[in-house]
Amino acid sequence: TLHNDLVFDDEFAIHRNRDVKGETSWLALLTNDYWGEPMISATSHKSYRPLTVASFRLNYQQHGGSVEGYHAINIAAHALCSVMVVLVTAKLSQSSKRANLIGGLTGILFAVHAIHTEAVAWVVGRAELFSCFFALLSFLSWQYLTDTLVYEEASEDMAWSSLRVVSCSFISFISTLLAMLSKELGFTVVGIIAAFGVMHILFPMFYKVHFSSRMKIYAGFLLLYIVLCGVALKLRYNLNGPFFPDFSQSKDNVIASADPTTRFYSLLYLLYFYLLLCLWPSKLAPDYSFDSFSLVSSWHDVRNVGSLCVLCALAFYLYVAIRKSTNELRVMRVTALLWMIVPYVPSSNFFFWVGFTVAERILYIPTVGFCMLVVMVFDDVLVVTEESMSIEPSAPDVDSRIESTDFDVEKQKRREYRYAVYSIFVAICIALAVKTVSRNMEWASEETLWLATRDALPRNVKAWMHLGYNYEHSNRLDEAEKAYRKALKLMPNDYMLLSNLGSVYMRRNLYEKAVQVFKKATSLTDRSSGAHFNLGSALSQLKKFDEALWNYKQALQKEDQLVYYRQEVHYKTYTAMGNLYVDNGKRKEAIDSFQSALKTDPSNPLNPELHFRIGAQYHLSNNHAMAMRFYKQSISLGSRSRNVFNNMVAIYIDKKQYNEAIKILQDMIRMDPSDQDARNALEQVTKLSRSNR
């Protein structure tokens, strides 16, 4: 993915994020959300991930718009996560003689699994990568603490043991905080560690030697860890302010708006759906909103069989893990299940609504547990089969040569069976790796991503919408219109789709059609500044001044959008209003509108042109002092427009300041030695200067 484009939300999270571009202070990262909106704002998404945003900011400082640097960090983060999976799994299975092998196989399976493509190929997915890494680091540190206080015998070097315990607990807590600051989902490691610790406190069967005094110390450290994490969670909760996002009516989460019965069956089916994605990710998509996920609305829907199978399998696994396992295996199996279930719970929609129905990226941490379980199943099959192949010792009177031959045959069979099991595992990893490579190619650009999504999910509205958007910006207007119309067939009353179709009409100069579409868009929502701006733009092209102005003012009153979008729309609206006033000879109003645009976005690259336009209005009003002020500001901001220099020359000539006019003309010639008009003007002004002496 190193050379893949920035796609989907990458544009908004990076190039349109003021925190990432360095337009705010570093401290602002601690009070703004993932998209650069203040956390206390009513329109904030409440996604608080300052550590991830800080990494984007460093990327932007070093690489700017170059994509390789962003993808390189994601690839490296995924590699580190895979290494951490190896370490955590090997430590968890340390009682097994194949601990390192189990850890290595788990890490390989995790590294090549195609379900992780979204988190790695999508730059925004870095939040998953960072949170997973720090969550694993936190748990690994707690494993070492557990070994010291629970499994290892008391050491004579108490100072070293104490230092090790304190260091591990400190690293575990700090890593938990870093996981939470990367993405909220990383905080679920608290639940895993808490359950892991409780297992060792309440069930003596889970540890080899019982030291009551040391267990009290262990329980104390666990309680301290949970209390400190609780305080951190409270502080994080307070950052939300008085407003909380409401996803109950979100089109991206169709389960939230369904009736209670449909919600229940659909949420259970989600367990089966996600498990299928983990077992064989054949059809993947970056978005499953609208009708891409078909709800389960009744008990006789055949998909309920899948849901029931998952629940039965879960119950059977718990029974085997707790009742039919050795002491060491209980910890391994239950902990693997914890890694699979606990990180999934916050995004499951069981306890509160989130902004999506299905999202592949949220499986990044749960697949740590999934990969552990898969490798453990392979290892269990290997162990059970090898034990069944064992040969009973021969009677004393049996020929020793026969006994030796039997054991050689048994050894050969075990070796062959072991190779067969490992071959199956390798084949699975190769198949997943091939799928991962193929999926990486689909993430190469906006067009390839959404074409693949369209093929996988033909009823995916966002696939058609993004294809239309991509075609529109590639000036393939016929294809763009077809894509938007296809999306509108699936969702006829979506104001965003109508607005996009209207923009295609605008580019074709079909303003009457554009007005019709934009009017319908504004009638479908009272919360869209962009819809009113678009309608105003179309009306202004039809010279309907009053209607256009009214819609522009409506656009400025809408405060519902994310800060980056609202700022962009308001800037364009003020600029368009200024142009409208210019066309109608209202110079004062035009100046006020242009200046409002400058205040809305002081760093916008179009600001040199706005300074020129303000100067031009003052110039027409014969306020030469103010005109010169804004002309000079336009130049200081990088303007190289001939109109700016020509207007300045005109003012200097009117004031008979010929030497100043000559300097401006000389600057124009230096910028463009082939500018014959400037040379002719310089010659004329020089003559005027001489005749005026």
C-alpha positions as CSV (number, residue, x, y, z in Angstrom):
1,T,0.0,0.0,0.0
2,L,3.0,2.3,0.1
3,H,2.1,4.2,-3.1
4,N,-1.7,4.1,-2.7
5,D,-3.6,7.3,-2.7
6,L,-5.3,8.9,0.2
7,V,-8.9,7.7,0.0
8,F,-12.3,8.0,1.6
9,D,-12.0,10.0,4.9
10,D,-8.2,10.4,4.6
11,E,-8.8,13.8,2.8
12,F,-10.9,15.1,5.7
13,A,-8.8,13.7,8.5
14,I,-5.5,15.0,7.0
15,H,-5.7,17.7,4.3
16,R,-8.8,19.4,5.7
17,N,-7.8,19.0,9.3
18,R,-6.4,22.3,10.8
19,D,-4.8,20.4,13.6
20,V,-2.9,18.1,11.2
21,K,-1.8,21.0,8.9
22,G,-0.3,22.9,11.9
23,E,-2.8,25.8,11.8
24,T,-3.5,25.3,15.5
25,S,-1.2,24.9,18.5
26,W,-0.1,21.4,19.7
27,L,-2.2,21.9,22.8
28,A,-5.3,22.2,20.6
29,L,-4.9,18.5,19.9
30,L,-5.9,17.8,23.5
31,T,-9.2,19.7,23.2
32,N,-10.2,18.9,19.6
33,D,-11.6,15.7,18.2
34,Y,-10.2,13.5,15.4
35,W,-11.5,15.8,12.7
36,G,-10.3,19.1,14.2
37,E,-13.6,20.1,15.8
38,P,-13.6,21.3,19.5
39,M,-14.7,18.5,21.7
40,I,-17.2,20.7,23.5
41,S,-18.9,21.7,20.3
42,A,-22.4,20.4,19.7
43,T,-21.4,19.2,16.2
44,S,-18.3,17.3,17.4
45,H,-18.2,13.6,16.5
46,K,-16.6,13.1,20.0
47,S,-13.8,10.9,18.5
48,Y,-10.9,11.8,20.8
49,R,-7.6,10.5,19.4
50,P,-4.9,13.1,20.0
51,L,-2.0,10.7,19.8
52,T,-3.1,9.5,16.3
53,V,-3.7,13.1,15.2
54,A,-0.2,14.1,16.5
55,S,1.3,11.3,14.3
56,F,-0.6,12.7,11.3
57,R,0.7,16.2,12.1
58,L,4.3,14.9,12.2
59,N,3.7,13.1,8.9
60,Y,2.4,16.4,7.4
61,Q,5.4,18.3,8.6
62,Q,7.8,15.8,7.1
63,H,5.9,14.6,4.0
64,G,3.2,17.2,3.2
65,G,1.0,15.7,0.6
66,S,3.3,12.8,-0.3
67,V,1.4,9.6,0.5
68,E,4.4,7.3,1.1
69,G,5.2,8.6,4.5
70,Y,1.7,8.1,5.8
71,H,1.4,4.6,4.5
72,A,4.9,3.7,5.8
73,I,3.9,4.5,9.3
74,N,0.8,2.4,9.0
75,I,2.8,-0.6,7.6
76,A,5.3,-0.3,10.4
77,A,2.6,-0.1,13.0
78,H,0.9,-3.2,11.7
79,A,4.3,-5.0,11.8
80,L,4.8,-4.0,15.4
81,C,1.3,-5.2,16.3
82,S,2.1,-8.5,14.7
83,V,5.3,-8.8,16.8
84,M,3.3,-7.9,19.9
85,V,0.8,-10.7,19.1
86,V,3.7,-13.1,18.9
87,L,5.1,-12.0,22.3
88,V,1.7,-12.0,24.1
89,T,0.6,-15.4,22.7
90,A,4.0,-17.0,23.5
91,K,3.8,-15.7,27.0
92,L,0.2,-16.8,27.4
93,S,1.1,-20.3,26.3
94,Q,4.4,-20.6,28.1
95,S,3.4,-23.8,29.9
96,S,3.4,-25.5,26.5
97,K,6.5,-27.0,25.0
98,R,5.5,-25.3,21.7
99,A,4.9,-21.9,23.2
100,N,7.2,-20.0,20.8
101,L,5.7,-21.9,17.8
102,I,2.2,-21.1,18.9
103,G,3.1,-17.4,19.3
104,G,4.9,-17.3,15.9
105,L,2.0,-18.9,14.1
106,T,-0.5,-16.6,15.7
107,G,1.6,-13.6,14.7
108,I,1.8,-14.8,11.1
109,L,-1.9,-15.4,10.9
110,F,-2.5,-11.9,12.3
111,A,0.0,-10.3,9.9
112,V,-1.5,-11.7,6.7
113,H,-5.2,-11.7,7.6
114,A,-7.2,-9.8,4.9
115,I,-9.7,-8.3,7.3
116,H,-6.9,-6.0,8.5
117,T,-6.5,-4.4,5.0
118,E,-8.8,-1.5,5.9
119,A,-7.0,-0.6,9.0
120,V,-3.6,-0.7,7.3
121,A,-4.3,0.6,3.7
122,W,-6.6,3.4,5.0
123,V,-4.5,6.0,6.6
124,V,-7.3,6.9,9.0
125,G,-7.1,3.3,10.2
126,R,-3.9,4.2,12.1
127,A,-6.1,4.8,15.1
128,E,-6.8,1.0,15.2
129,L,-3.1,0.2,14.7
130,F,-1.9,2.4,17.5
131,S,-4.6,1.5,20.0
132,C,-4.0,-2.2,19.3
133,F,-0.2,-1.9,19.8
134,F,-0.5,-0.1,23.1
135,A,-3.3,-2.4,24.3
136,L,-1.0,-5.4,23.6
137,L,1.9,-3.7,25.3
138,S,-0.3,-3.0,28.4
139,F,-1.4,-6.6,28.6
140,L,2.1,-8.0,28.0
141,S,3.4,-5.9,30.9
142,W,0.6,-7.2,33.1
143,Q,1.5,-10.7,32.1
144,Y,5.1,-10.2,33.4
145,L,3.6,-8.7,36.6
146,T,1.4,-11.7,37.0
147,D,4.4,-14.1,36.5
148,T,6.3,-12.2,39.2
149,L,3.6,-12.2,41.9
150,V,1.7,-15.4,41.0
151,Y,3.7,-18.0,39.2
152,E,7.3,-17.4,40.3
153,E,8.5,-18.4,43.7
154,A,9.6,-15.7,46.2
155,S,13.0,-14.4,45.3
156,E,15.7,-13.5,47.8
157,D,16.3,-10.3,45.8
158,M,13.2,-8.5,47.0
159,A,14.4,-5.2,45.6
160,W,14.6,-6.5,42.1
161,S,11.2,-8.2,42.3
162,S,9.6,-5.0,43.7
163,L,11.2,-2.9,41.0
164,R,9.9,-5.4,38.3
165,V,6.4,-5.3,39.7
166,V,6.2,-1.5,40.0
167,S,7.7,-1.1,36.5
168,C,5.3,-3.6,34.9
169,S,2.3,-2.0,36.6
170,F,3.4,1.5,35.5
171,I,4.1,0.5,31.9
172,S,0.7,-1.3,31.8
173,F,-1.2,1.8,33.0
174,I,0.7,4.2,30.8
175,S,0.2,2.0,27.8
176,T,-3.5,1.8,28.5
177,L,-3.7,5.6,28.5
178,L,-1.8,5.7,25.2
179,A,-4.2,3.1,23.8
180,M,-7.2,5.3,24.8
181,L,-5.5,8.4,23.3
182,S,-5.0,6.5,20.1
183,K,-8.6,5.4,19.9
184,E,-11.3,4.8,22.5
185,L,-11.5,1.1,21.6
186,G,-8.0,0.6,23.0
187,F,-9.4,1.3,26.5
188,T,-11.1,-2.1,26.4
189,V,-7.8,-3.6,27.4
190,V,-8.8,-2.6,31.0
191,G,-11.6,-5.2,30.8
192,I,-9.3,-7.9,29.6
193,I,-6.7,-7.2,32.3
194,A,-9.3,-7.0,35.0
195,A,-10.8,-10.4,34.0
196,F,-7.3,-11.9,33.6
197,G,-6.4,-10.7,37.1
198,V,-9.7,-11.9,38.7
199,M,-9.1,-15.3,37.2
200,H,-5.8,-15.6,39.1
201,I,-7.3,-14.2,42.3
202,L,-10.5,-16.2,42.6
203,F,-9.5,-19.5,41.1
204,P,-6.4,-21.1,42.7
205,M,-6.5,-23.7,40.0
206,F,-5.1,-21.2,37.6
207,Y,-1.7,-20.8,39.2
208,K,0.9,-23.3,40.2
209,V,2.0,-22.2,43.6
210,H,-0.2,-20.2,46.0
211,F,1.4,-17.4,48.0
212,S,-1.4,-15.8,50.0
213,S,0.6,-12.7,50.9
214,R,1.8,-12.1,47.4
215,M,-1.7,-12.7,46.1
216,K,-2.9,-9.8,48.3
217,I,-0.2,-7.6,46.8
218,Y,-1.4,-8.8,43.3
219,A,-5.0,-8.0,44.1
220,G,-3.9,-4.5,45.4
221,F,-2.1,-3.7,42.2
222,L,-5.1,-4.9,40.2
223,L,-7.4,-2.7,42.2
224,L,-5.1,0.3,41.9
225,Y,-4.9,-0.2,38.1
226,I,-8.7,-0.4,37.8
227,V,-9.2,2.7,39.9
228,L,-6.7,4.8,38.0
229,C,-8.2,3.7,34.7
230,G,-11.6,4.6,36.1
231,V,-10.4,8.1,36.9
232,A,-8.9,8.4,33.3
233,L,-12.2,7.2,31.9
234,K,-14.1,9.9,33.9
235,L,-11.7,12.6,32.7
236,R,-12.2,11.4,29.1
237,Y,-16.0,11.4,29.6
238,N,-15.9,15.0,30.8
239,L,-14.2,16.1,27.6
240,N,-17.4,15.5,25.7
241,G,-19.0,18.5,27.4
242,P,-22.8,18.7,27.6
243,F,-23.3,17.3,24.1
244,F,-23.2,13.8,22.9
245,P,-23.5,12.4,19.3
246,D,-26.9,10.9,18.5
247,F,-26.7,8.0,16.0
248,S,-30.2,6.7,16.7
249,Q,-31.4,8.1,13.3
250,S,-28.2,7.7,11.4
251,K,-28.5,6.4,7.9
252,D,-25.1,4.8,8.4
253,N,-26.6,2.6,11.2
254,V,-29.8,1.1,10.0
255,I,-30.2,-1.1,13.1
256,A,-30.5,2.0,15.3
257,S,-33.7,3.1,13.6
258,A,-35.3,-0.4,13.3
259,D,-38.1,-1.7,15.6
260,P,-37.0,-3.6,18.8
261,T,-37.6,-7.1,17.3
262,T,-35.5,-6.4,14.2
263,R,-32.8,-4.8,16.4
264,F,-32.6,-8.0,18.5
265,Y,-32.3,-10.5,15.7
266,S,-30.0,-8.2,13.6
267,L,-27.6,-7.6,16.5
268,L,-27.4,-11.4,17.1
269,Y,-26.8,-11.9,13.3
270,L,-24.0,-9.4,13.4
271,L,-22.0,-11.8,15.6
272,Y,-22.3,-14.4,12.8
273,F,-21.6,-11.9,10.1
274,Y,-18.4,-10.7,11.8
275,L,-17.3,-14.2,12.4
276,L,-17.7,-15.0,8.7
277,L,-15.6,-12.0,7.8
278,C,-12.8,-13.4,10.1
279,L,-13.1,-17.0,8.8
280,W,-13.1,-16.1,5.1
281,P,-13.1,-12.4,4.1
282,S,-14.2,-13.0,0.5
283,K,-16.3,-9.8,0.1
284,L,-15.0,-6.7,1.8
285,A,-16.1,-3.1,1.7
286,P,-15.1,0.1,3.5
287,D,-18.8,1.0,4.2
288,Y,-21.9,-1.0,4.9
289,S,-24.4,1.8,5.4
290,F,-27.9,2.2,4.1
291,D,-29.2,-1.1,2.6
292,S,-25.8,-2.8,2.3
293,F,-26.6,-4.7,5.4
294,S,-29.9,-6.5,5.2
295,L,-31.7,-6.5,8.6
296,V,-33.1,-9.7,10.2
297,S,-36.8,-8.8,11.0
298,S,-38.4,-12.1,12.1
299,W,-37.6,-15.3,14.0
300,H,-38.1,-17.5,10.9
301,D,-35.4,-15.8,8.9
302,V,-32.9,-18.5,7.9
303,R,-30.0,-16.3,9.0
304,N,-31.0,-16.8,12.6
305,V,-29.6,-20.3,12.3
306,G,-26.2,-18.8,11.9
307,S,-26.7,-16.6,15.0
308,L,-27.8,-19.6,17.0
309,C,-24.8,-21.6,15.9
310,V,-22.4,-18.9,17.0
311,L,-24.1,-18.7,20.5
312,C,-24.0,-22.5,20.8
313,A,-20.4,-22.6,19.7
314,L,-19.5,-19.9,22.3
315,A,-21.3,-21.8,25.0
316,F,-19.5,-25.1,24.1
317,Y,-16.1,-23.4,23.9
318,L,-16.6,-21.9,27.4
319,Y,-17.6,-25.3,28.7
320,V,-14.5,-27.0,27.2
321,A,-12.2,-24.1,28.3
322,I,-13.4,-24.1,31.9
323,R,-14.5,-27.7,32.6
324,K,-12.5,-29.8,30.3
325,S,-9.1,-28.1,30.2
326,T,-6.0,-28.4,32.3
327,N,-5.1,-25.5,34.6
328,E,-2.7,-23.9,32.2
329,L,-5.0,-24.3,29.2
330,R,-7.9,-22.6,31.0
331,V,-6.0,-19.3,31.2
332,M,-5.0,-19.5,27.5
333,R,-8.4,-20.3,26.2
334,V,-10.4,-17.9,28.3
335,T,-7.9,-15.0,27.7
336,A,-8.0,-15.6,23.9
337,L,-11.8,-15.4,24.1
338,L,-11.5,-12.2,26.1
339,W,-9.4,-10.6,23.4
340,M,-12.0,-11.6,20.9
341,I,-15.1,-10.4,22.7
342,V,-14.3,-7.5,25.0
343,P,-12.9,-5.1,22.3
344,Y,-16.0,-5.9,20.2
345,V,-18.6,-5.0,22.8
346,P,-18.4,-1.1,22.6
347,S,-18.9,-1.2,18.8
348,S,-21.6,-3.9,18.9
349,N,-24.6,-1.6,19.2
350,F,-25.8,-3.8,22.1
351,F,-25.4,-1.1,24.8
352,F,-25.4,2.2,22.9
353,W,-25.6,3.2,19.2
354,V,-22.5,3.9,17.2
355,G,-22.1,5.6,13.8
356,F,-22.1,2.4,11.7
357,T,-23.8,-1.0,11.4
358,V,-20.7,-2.9,10.2
359,A,-17.1,-1.8,10.0
360,E,-14.2,-4.1,9.2
361,R,-11.7,-1.8,11.0
362,I,-13.2,-2.5,14.4
363,L,-12.2,-6.2,14.1
364,Y,-8.5,-5.3,14.2
365,I,-8.2,-5.8,18.0
366,P,-10.7,-8.7,18.3
367,T,-8.9,-10.7,15.6
368,V,-6.0,-10.9,18.1
369,G,-8.2,-13.3,20.1
370,F,-9.5,-14.9,16.9
371,C,-6.0,-15.7,15.7
372,M,-5.1,-17.1,19.1
373,L,-8.1,-19.3,19.1
374,V,-7.4,-20.6,15.5
375,V,-3.8,-21.5,16.4
376,M,-4.9,-23.1,19.7
377,V,-7.4,-25.3,17.8
378,F,-4.7,-26.4,15.4
379,D,-2.4,-27.2,18.4
380,D,-5.2,-29.0,20.2
381,V,-5.9,-31.2,17.1
382,L,-2.2,-31.9,16.9
383,V,-1.9,-32.9,20.5
384,V,-5.1,-35.0,20.6
385,T,-4.1,-36.9,17.5
386,E,-0.6,-37.5,18.6
387,E,-1.8,-38.9,21.9
388,S,-4.2,-41.2,20.1
389,M,-1.3,-42.6,18.1
390,S,0.8,-43.4,21.1
391,I,1.7,-47.1,21.6
392,E,1.4,-48.9,24.9
393,P,4.7,-50.3,26.3
394,S,5.3,-53.9,25.2
395,A,5.3,-56.9,27.5
396,P,8.7,-58.1,28.8
397,D,8.6,-61.2,26.7
398,V,7.9,-59.4,23.4
399,D,10.7,-59.2,21.0
400,S,12.5,-55.8,21.4
401,R,13.0,-55.6,17.6
402,I,9.2,-55.6,17.1
403,E,8.8,-52.9,19.8
404,S,11.5,-50.7,18.2
405,T,9.8,-51.1,14.8
406,D,6.4,-50.1,16.2
407,F,7.8,-47.0,17.8
408,D,9.6,-46.0,14.6
409,V,6.3,-46.4,12.7
410,E,4.5,-44.3,15.4
411,K,7.2,-41.6,15.1
412,Q,6.9,-41.5,11.4
413,K,3.1,-41.3,11.5
414,R,3.3,-38.4,14.0
415,R,5.7,-36.6,11.8
416,E,3.5,-37.0,8.8
417,Y,0.4,-35.9,10.6
418,R,2.2,-32.9,12.0
419,Y,3.3,-31.9,8.5
420,A,-0.2,-32.3,7.3
421,V,-1.6,-30.1,10.0
422,Y,1.0,-27.4,9.4
423,S,0.5,-27.7,5.7
424,I,-3.2,-26.9,6.2
425,F,-2.3,-23.9,8.3
426,V,0.3,-22.7,5.8
427,A,-2.3,-23.0,3.0
428,I,-4.8,-20.9,5.0
429,C,-2.1,-18.2,5.5
430,I,-1.2,-18.2,1.8
431,A,-4.9,-17.9,0.8
432,L,-5.3,-15.0,3.2
433,A,-2.1,-13.3,2.0
434,V,-3.2,-13.6,-1.6
435,K,-6.6,-12.0,-0.6
436,T,-4.7,-9.3,1.3
437,V,-2.5,-8.4,-1.7
438,S,-5.6,-8.3,-3.9
439,R,-7.4,-6.1,-1.5
440,N,-4.5,-3.8,-1.1
441,M,-4.7,-3.1,-4.9
442,E,-8.3,-2.3,-4.5
443,W,-7.4,0.4,-2.0
444,A,-5.0,2.0,-4.5
445,S,-7.3,4.9,-5.4
446,E,-10.8,6.2,-4.9
447,E,-12.0,4.7,-8.2
448,T,-10.6,1.2,-7.6
449,L,-11.9,1.2,-4.0
450,W,-15.4,2.1,-4.9
451,L,-15.5,0.0,-8.1
452,A,-14.6,-3.0,-5.9
453,T,-17.3,-2.0,-3.3
454,R,-19.9,-1.7,-6.1
455,D,-19.0,-5.2,-7.3
456,A,-19.2,-6.7,-3.8
457,L,-22.3,-4.8,-2.7
458,P,-24.3,-3.6,-5.7
459,R,-26.9,-1.9,-3.4
460,N,-24.2,0.1,-1.6
461,V,-25.3,3.8,-2.0
462,K,-22.0,5.2,-0.9
463,A,-20.2,3.2,-3.6
464,W,-22.2,4.8,-6.3
465,M,-22.0,8.2,-4.7
466,H,-18.2,8.1,-4.3
467,L,-17.9,6.8,-7.9
468,G,-19.9,9.8,-9.1
469,Y,-17.8,12.2,-7.0
470,N,-14.6,10.7,-8.5
471,Y,-15.9,10.8,-12.0
472,E,-17.1,14.4,-11.5
473,H,-13.7,15.6,-10.3
474,S,-12.1,13.7,-13.2
475,N,-14.3,15.7,-15.6
476,R,-16.1,12.5,-16.7
477,L,-19.5,14.1,-16.3
478,D,-21.6,11.5,-18.2
479,E,-20.3,8.8,-15.9
480,A,-20.8,11.0,-12.9
481,E,-24.4,11.6,-13.7
482,K,-25.1,7.9,-14.3
483,A,-23.5,7.0,-10.9
484,Y,-25.5,9.7,-9.1
485,R,-28.7,8.6,-10.7
486,K,-28.1,5.0,-9.8
487,A,-27.5,6.0,-6.2
488,L,-30.7,8.1,-6.3
489,K,-32.7,5.0,-7.4
490,L,-31.5,3.3,-4.3
491,M,-32.2,6.3,-2.1
492,P,-34.4,8.9,-3.9
493,N,-34.7,11.4,-1.0
494,D,-31.1,11.9,-0.1
495,Y,-30.2,15.6,-0.2
496,M,-26.5,15.0,-0.6
497,L,-27.0,12.9,-3.7
498,L,-29.3,15.5,-5.1
499,S,-26.7,18.2,-4.4
500,N,-24.0,16.2,-6.2
501,L,-26.2,15.7,-9.2
502,G,-27.0,19.4,-9.2
503,S,-23.3,20.2,-9.2
504,V,-22.9,18.1,-12.4
505,Y,-25.7,20.2,-14.0
506,M,-23.9,23.3,-12.9
507,R,-20.7,22.2,-14.7
508,R,-22.7,21.6,-17.8
509,N,-24.3,25.1,-17.5
510,L,-27.7,23.5,-17.1
511,Y,-28.7,26.0,-14.5
512,E,-32.5,25.5,-14.6
513,K,-32.1,21.7,-14.0
514,A,-29.6,22.5,-11.2
515,V,-32.1,24.8,-9.5
516,Q,-34.8,22.1,-9.6
517,V,-32.5,19.5,-8.0
518,F,-31.1,21.9,-5.4
519,K,-34.6,23.1,-4.4
520,K,-35.6,19.5,-3.8
521,A,-32.4,19.0,-1.7
522,T,-33.1,22.0,0.5
523,S,-36.7,20.8,1.0
524,L,-35.5,17.5,2.4
525,T,-33.3,19.0,5.1
526,D,-33.1,22.1,7.2
527,R,-29.6,21.3,8.4
528,S,-27.5,21.7,5.3
529,S,-25.5,24.8,4.6
530,G,-24.1,23.3,1.4
531,A,-27.5,22.7,-0.1
532,H,-28.5,26.4,0.2
533,F,-25.1,27.5,-1.0
534,N,-25.5,25.4,-4.1
535,L,-29.0,26.7,-4.8
536,G,-27.8,30.3,-4.3
537,S,-25.0,29.7,-6.8
538,A,-27.4,28.3,-9.4
539,L,-29.8,31.2,-8.9
540,S,-27.1,33.7,-9.3
541,Q,-26.2,32.3,-12.7
542,L,-29.8,32.9,-13.7
543,K,-29.5,36.5,-12.5
544,K,-32.1,35.9,-9.7
545,F,-30.3,38.2,-7.2
546,D,-32.8,38.3,-4.4
547,E,-33.4,34.5,-4.3
548,A,-29.7,33.8,-4.5
549,L,-28.9,36.2,-1.7
550,W,-31.6,34.7,0.5
551,N,-30.1,31.2,0.0
552,Y,-26.6,32.4,0.7
553,K,-27.8,33.9,4.0
554,Q,-29.5,30.6,4.8
555,A,-26.3,28.8,4.2
556,L,-24.5,31.0,6.7
557,Q,-27.0,30.3,9.4
558,K,-26.5,26.5,9.3
559,E,-24.1,25.3,12.1
560,D,-24.6,21.5,11.8
561,Q,-21.6,20.5,9.7
562,L,-18.2,19.5,10.9
563,V,-15.9,22.4,11.3
564,Y,-13.8,21.8,8.2
565,Y,-16.9,21.6,6.0
566,R,-18.7,24.5,7.6
567,Q,-15.6,26.7,7.3
568,E,-15.3,25.8,3.6
569,V,-18.9,26.5,2.8
570,H,-19.0,29.7,4.7
571,Y,-15.9,30.9,3.0
572,K,-17.3,30.1,-0.4
573,T,-20.7,31.7,0.6
574,Y,-19.2,35.0,1.7
575,T,-17.1,35.1,-1.5
576,A,-20.1,34.3,-3.7
577,M,-22.2,37.0,-1.9
578,G,-19.4,39.5,-2.5
579,N,-19.4,38.7,-6.2
580,L,-23.2,39.0,-6.3
581,Y,-23.0,42.5,-4.7
582,V,-20.2,43.5,-7.1
583,D,-22.5,42.5,-10.1
584,N,-25.2,44.7,-8.6
585,G,-23.0,47.7,-7.9
586,K,-23.2,47.3,-4.1
587,R,-19.6,48.0,-3.2
588,K,-19.9,48.4,0.5
589,E,-21.8,45.2,0.9
590,A,-19.3,43.5,-1.4
591,I,-16.3,44.7,0.7
592,D,-18.0,43.5,3.9
593,S,-18.7,40.0,2.4
594,F,-15.1,39.6,1.1
595,Q,-13.7,40.6,4.5
596,S,-16.0,38.2,6.3
597,A,-14.6,35.5,4.0
598,L,-11.1,36.5,5.1
599,K,-12.0,36.2,8.7
600,T,-13.6,32.8,8.2
601,D,-10.4,31.3,6.8
602,P,-7.4,33.5,7.2
603,S,-5.1,30.9,5.6
604,N,-7.1,30.1,2.5
605,P,-5.0,30.1,-0.7
606,L,-7.6,32.2,-2.4
607,N,-7.1,35.1,0.0
608,P,-4.7,37.0,-2.3
609,E,-7.5,37.2,-4.9
610,L,-10.0,38.4,-2.2
611,H,-7.6,41.2,-1.1
612,F,-7.4,42.3,-4.7
613,R,-11.2,42.3,-5.1
614,I,-11.6,44.4,-1.9
615,G,-8.9,46.7,-3.2
616,A,-10.7,47.0,-6.6
617,Q,-14.0,48.0,-4.9
618,Y,-12.2,50.7,-2.9
619,H,-10.5,51.8,-6.1
620,L,-13.8,52.2,-7.9
621,S,-15.0,54.2,-4.9
622,N,-12.0,56.5,-5.3
623,N,-10.6,55.5,-1.9
624,H,-7.1,55.1,-3.2
625,A,-5.5,54.7,0.2
626,M,-7.5,51.7,1.1
627,A,-7.2,50.3,-2.4
628,M,-3.4,50.5,-2.2
629,R,-3.5,48.9,1.2
630,F,-5.3,45.8,0.0
631,Y,-3.4,45.6,-3.3
632,K,-0.1,45.5,-1.3
633,Q,-1.5,42.9,1.0
634,S,-2.5,40.8,-2.0
635,I,1.1,41.0,-3.3
636,S,2.6,40.2,0.2
637,L,0.4,37.0,0.2
638,G,2.0,35.9,-3.0
639,S,-0.3,37.3,-5.7
640,R,1.3,37.7,-9.1
641,S,-1.8,38.8,-10.9
642,R,-1.3,41.4,-13.6
643,N,-4.5,43.1,-12.5
644,V,-3.1,43.9,-9.1
645,F,0.1,45.5,-10.5
646,N,-1.8,47.4,-13.3
647,N,-4.3,48.9,-10.8
648,M,-1.4,50.0,-8.5
649,V,0.3,51.6,-11.5
650,A,-2.9,53.4,-12.4
651,I,-3.3,54.8,-8.9
652,Y,0.3,56.0,-8.9
653,I,-0.1,57.7,-12.2
654,D,-3.3,59.4,-11.0
655,K,-1.3,60.7,-8.1
656,K,1.6,61.6,-10.4
657,Q,3.9,59.4,-8.4
658,Y,5.7,58.2,-11.5
659,N,8.8,56.8,-9.7
660,E,6.6,54.4,-7.7
661,A,4.8,53.4,-10.9
662,I,8.1,52.8,-12.6
663,K,9.2,50.5,-9.7
664,I,6.0,48.4,-10.1
665,L,6.5,48.1,-13.8
666,Q,10.1,47.1,-13.4
667,D,8.9,44.4,-10.9
668,M,6.5,43.1,-13.5
669,I,9.2,42.9,-16.1
670,R,11.5,41.0,-13.7
671,M,8.7,38.5,-13.1
672,D,8.0,38.1,-16.8
673,P,10.7,39.5,-19.1
674,S,8.5,38.7,-22.1
675,D,5.7,41.0,-20.8
676,Q,5.7,43.5,-23.7
677,D,2.7,45.4,-22.3
678,A,4.7,46.2,-19.2
679,R,7.7,47.4,-21.2
680,N,5.5,49.7,-23.3
681,A,3.8,51.0,-20.1
682,L,7.3,51.6,-18.6
683,E,8.4,53.6,-21.6
684,Q,5.3,55.8,-21.4
685,V,5.5,56.4,-17.7
686,T,9.2,57.2,-18.0
687,K,8.3,59.9,-20.6
688,L,5.6,61.3,-18.3
689,S,8.1,61.3,-15.4
690,R,10.6,63.3,-17.5
691,S,8.0,65.7,-18.8
692,N,6.8,66.4,-15.3
693,R,10.2,67.5,-14.0
